[in-house]
Amino acid sequence: MNRMKWYHKIDLGNGVVTPGLEFDPLWDPLKEQIRKIDFSGKVVLDIGCWDGMWSFEAEKLGAAEVWATDIVSQRSFSDQKWETLEFAKAQLKSNIKYREASVYDIDQVFGEEFDVVIFFGVLYHLRYPQLGIAKLRNVMKPGAMLLLETAVLLDIEDTIIQTNFSKIYPLDRSTWNAFSRDSLGSLLDESYFTQEEYQVILRQDEERKIGRAFAKATAYRGQCQHHFFPDPFLMKHFVALE
């Protein structure tokens, strides 16, 4: 375990925890949120799983089937591929399944429709966030739940998306965006989701007004009132008025 590079701190039992990064101020409130969700019997998709911490959490909370996905080439260290996930899976005697997949291709990789999608720490890394959310919607059945965590703009009432990484995380060039609360809600609504919860869980930079937020949304089929023509990537969710 100690010879591997870990991102997550995963409790393997018997007092053994993987040596992940010091992100507890972010992960601890997310664990509180995810443990409120009823995973019993659910089919779950974890996007950007890295070492699999959230996949294992969903399984522990009663999920019937969990798919973990990632693209190791997009990680800051990728030479070991997914060995950490496989190591943790063996130690935990887990049944989660791993598949290499981009969020942009997820609806081509999976024919299944999921009950819950976990999308933590990925949206702000996407060059095309609207497309990414649309692709997720395409693998979710009506009534399915999206659990999202991302970088956000704090204390801003307007519908704004910041796209300059130097104004979000100046040391992290993998950052593409940060949404205000209203812009994130609009993004979800335009993609056939009803946002049910939004909560800032970490205030990171008061000068730049940057933090992290958790959102929960439910997938639906019907009318999207934002645009006259339905999004071609989301046509199957559009229900025309009679």
C-alpha positions in Angstrom: 0.0 0.0 0.0 2.7 2.5 1.0 4.5 2.0 -2.3 1.5 3.3 -4.3 0.4 6.8 -4.9 -3.0 7.5 -3.3 -5.4 10.3 -3.8 -8.1 9.2 -1.3 -7.9 8.2 2.3 -9.8 4.9 2.4 -10.4 3.0 5.6 -9.4 -0.6 4.8 -10.4 -1.9 8.3 -8.3 -3.0 11.3 -7.0 0.6 11.7 -5.4 0.7 8.3 -6.1 3.9 6.2 -4.6 4.5 2.8 -2.2 7.5 2.7 -4.2 9.9 0.6 -4.1 13.7 0.3 -5.1 16.0 3.2 -8.5 16.9 1.8 -10.5 16.0 4.9 -12.1 19.4 5.2 -13.8 18.7 1.8 -14.3 15.0 2.1 -15.8 14.9 5.7 -18.8 17.0 4.9 -19.3 15.1 1.7 -19.4 11.8 3.7 -22.1 13.4 5.9 -24.1 14.2 2.8 -23.7 10.8 1.0 -24.7 8.9 4.2 -28.1 10.6 4.1 -28.8 9.0 0.8 -30.8 5.7 0.6 -28.6 3.5 -1.6 -30.5 0.3 -0.8 -30.8 -1.8 -3.9 -29.7 1.0 -6.2 -27.5 0.8 -9.3 -24.8 3.4 -8.9 -22.3 5.1 -11.3 -19.2 6.9 -9.9 -17.6 9.3 -12.3 -14.0 10.2 -11.8 -13.5 7.6 -9.1 -9.7 7.7 -8.7 -9.0 5.3 -5.9 -12.7 4.5 -5.5 -13.6 6.1 -2.1 -17.1 7.1 -3.1 -17.8 3.8 -4.9 -16.9 1.9 -1.7 -19.0 4.3 0.3 -22.1 3.6 -1.9 -21.5 -0.1 -1.6 -21.2 0.1 2.2 -24.5 2.0 2.2 -26.4 -0.8 0.5 -26.0 -0.2 -3.3 -26.8 -3.4 -5.3 -24.3 -2.6 -8.0 -21.6 0.0 -8.3 -19.7 1.0 -11.5 -16.5 3.1 -10.9 -15.2 5.0 -13.9 -12.2 7.3 -14.6 -9.6 8.2 -17.2 -6.2 7.6 -15.6 -4.4 9.7 -18.3 -6.1 12.8 -17.0 -4.7 12.4 -13.5 -1.8 14.4 -12.1 -0.1 11.0 -11.5 -1.2 8.2 -13.8 1.7 5.8 -14.2 0.1 3.2 -11.9 -3.3 3.3 -13.7 -6.0 1.8 -11.4 -3.9 -0.4 -9.1 -4.9 1.5 -6.0 -8.6 0.9 -6.7 -7.9 -2.8 -7.3 -5.8 -3.0 -4.1 -8.5 -1.4 -2.0 -11.2 -3.5 -3.6 -9.3 -6.7 -2.7 -8.8 -5.6 0.9 -12.5 -4.6 1.3 -13.7 -7.7 -0.5 -15.7 -5.4 -2.6 -17.8 -6.2 -5.7 -17.6 -2.8 -7.4 -16.8 -2.9 -11.2 -14.3 -0.6 -12.9 -14.4 0.7 -16.4 -12.2 3.2 -18.2 -14.5 5.9 -19.5 -14.7 9.6 -20.2 -17.8 11.5 -19.0 -18.2 12.6 -22.6 -18.5 9.0 -23.8 -20.4 7.6 -20.8 -23.7 7.2 -22.7 -21.9 5.2 -25.4 -20.0 3.0 -22.9 -23.1 2.1 -20.8 -26.4 0.9 -22.0 -27.6 0.6 -18.4 -29.7 3.3 -16.8 -28.5 4.2 -13.3 -30.5 5.0 -10.1 -27.7 7.2 -8.6 -24.8 9.0 -10.2 -21.9 10.3 -8.0 -20.2 13.2 -9.7 -17.7 14.6 -7.1 -14.8 16.9 -8.0 -15.1 16.5 -11.8 -17.4 19.3 -13.2 -14.8 22.1 -12.7 -12.2 20.1 -14.7 -14.5 19.9 -17.8 -13.9 22.0 -20.8 -17.4 21.4 -21.9 -19.5 21.2 -18.6 -22.9 21.4 -20.3 -22.1 18.5 -22.5 -20.8 16.5 -19.6 -24.0 17.0 -17.6 -26.1 16.1 -20.7 -24.1 12.9 -21.1 -24.8 12.0 -17.5 -28.5 12.6 -17.9 -28.5 10.1 -20.8 -27.5 7.2 -18.5 -30.0 8.0 -15.7 -33.6 6.8 -15.5 -36.4 9.2 -14.6 -36.4 9.8 -10.9 -32.7 9.0 -10.6 -30.5 11.1 -8.3 -27.4 13.1 -9.2 -25.0 13.8 -6.4 -22.7 16.6 -7.5 -19.7 18.4 -5.9 -17.7 21.1 -7.6 -15.9 24.4 -7.3 -18.3 27.3 -7.0 -18.4 31.1 -6.9 -19.4 32.2 -3.4 -21.9 35.0 -2.4 -22.7 35.9 -6.1 -26.4 36.3 -6.9 -26.1 36.5 -10.6 -26.0 33.7 -13.1 -22.2 33.6 -13.8 -19.7 31.0 -14.9 -16.0 31.9 -14.3 -13.8 30.3 -16.9 -10.3 31.6 -16.1 -8.4 29.2 -13.9 -6.2 31.9 -12.6 -9.2 33.5 -10.9 -10.3 30.1 -9.4 -7.3 27.9 -8.6 -4.2 29.7 -9.9 -2.0 26.7 -9.2 -4.2 24.2 -10.9 -4.3 24.5 -14.7 -6.7 21.6 -14.9 -9.4 23.9 -13.7 -11.8 25.1 -16.4 -14.8 26.6 -14.6 -16.6 27.6 -11.4 -20.3 28.2 -11.3 -22.4 30.6 -9.2 -25.3 29.0 -7.4 -27.8 30.2 -9.9 -25.7 29.2 -12.9 -25.3 25.7 -11.5 -29.1 25.5 -11.0 -29.7 26.7 -14.5 -27.2 24.1 -15.9 -29.1 21.3 -14.2 -32.5 22.6 -15.1 -31.5 22.9 -18.8 -30.4 19.3 -18.7 -33.7 17.8 -17.4 -32.8 17.8 -13.7 -34.7 19.3 -10.8 -32.2 20.7 -8.2 -33.4 19.7 -4.7 -30.5 20.8 -2.6 -27.5 23.1 -2.7 -25.1 23.6 0.1 -21.7 25.3 0.3 -19.5 22.8 2.2 -16.2 24.6 2.1 -15.2 28.3 1.8 -11.7 28.2 0.3 -10.7 31.7 -0.8 -12.6 34.7 0.5 -10.7 37.1 -1.7 -11.5 35.3 -4.9 -14.9 34.1 -3.5 -14.1 30.5 -4.3 -15.4 27.4 -2.5 -16.9 24.0 -2.9 -20.6 23.1 -2.9 -22.7 19.9 -2.8 -25.9 19.7 -4.9 -28.5 17.0 -5.2 -30.8 16.8 -8.3 -33.4 14.5 -9.7 -33.7 13.5 -13.3 -37.0 14.0 -15.2 -38.5 13.8 -18.7 -40.7 16.6 -20.0 -40.5 20.2 -21.1 -37.4 22.3 -20.7 -38.5 25.9 -20.7 -35.1 27.5 -21.3 -34.9 27.1 -25.1 -37.3 26.8 -28.0 -35.4 24.0 -29.6 -34.5 21.0 -27.4 -30.8 20.1 -27.0 -30.0 17.5 -29.6 -27.9 15.6 -27.0 -31.0 15.3 -24.8 -33.8 14.7 -27.3 -34.9 11.4 -25.7 -35.9 13.3 -22.5 -38.0 15.9 -24.3 -41.7 15.4 -24.2 -43.7 17.5 -26.6 -46.9 19.3 -25.5 -50.0 17.8 -26.9 
